[in-house]
Amino acid sequence: MALADRLADVDGRIADAARAAGRDPAALTRIVVTKFHPASLVHDLHRLGVRDVGENRQQEFSAKVAEVGDLEGLRWHFIGQAQTKKARAIRAAASAVHSLDRARLADALHAAAEPGSAVLDVLLQVNLTDDPGRGGVQPAELEALAGHAAALPSLRVRGIMAVAPLDVAPEAAFAQLPGLADTVRSVVPNADWISAGMTADFAEAIAAGATHLRIGSAITGPRPPHG
Ligand SMILES: *Cc1c(COP(=O)(O)O)cnc(C)c1O
């Protein structure tokens, strides 16, 4: 299948899942994850009408933005683990950071704001596993992180982000999302984004209320080998 066909196929499956859940497909944002692929893929996707792309590694992200970042209307979503010392580079290139998982990173992103720069949309990544080594804040710490980030004027807390653990059915993992989203909304009432759902589980994420889907390989094809 060609890129355009895979994109259309995924969008059709997104629309089906939305209708099955009684939701409006137009209310969903489909982010195409382009990690490990060359910047030319972003160009091709843009030509097909894609305006939201996601990257998970700062160096690759910054390099791609330098190459194709001036494409009209393109929004870059940073979705990977972020080192505090890379906050400036991430902030310089991202429209939204989905992977805010600790107060120190919030502080670093805030400190990296240039005078007069736009407010940065952030999502609080929540760890849905029992393993504290996995990315994301523990659910019990979510409210405190929301309060911390909400107090930083150059950040706008938009909602939550989560990745389904590999060893649990996605329905069961994503069942936690509405309650976690409520926790953030108890601090930031209009934080209504839920970033969840990848190639293997976007239909389950939509059923659980996801608003932002991060889909890679179903659209881009298999990722090239990487180091
Ligand atoms: C790579 C990645 C995705 C997309 O994964 P696919 O399975 O290729 O759809 C989504 N979210 C995050 C955080 C990722 O790192």
The ligand as a Gaussian input file, in Angstrom:
#p B3LYP/6-31G(d) Opt

LIG

0 1
 C        6.430000       5.345000      18.494000
 C        5.368000       5.914000      19.366000
 C        4.023000       5.907000      18.947000
 C        3.556000       5.285000      17.639000
 O        3.751000       3.907000      17.645000
 P        3.114000       2.947000      16.519000
 O        2.926000       1.652000      17.231000
 O        4.085000       2.877000      15.407000
 O        1.818000       3.538000      16.098000
 C        3.098000       6.494000      19.788000
 N        3.445000       7.032000      20.976000
 C        4.714000       7.055000      21.412000
 C        5.023000       7.666000      22.735000
 C        5.712000       6.493000      20.620000
 O        6.984000       6.519000      21.060000

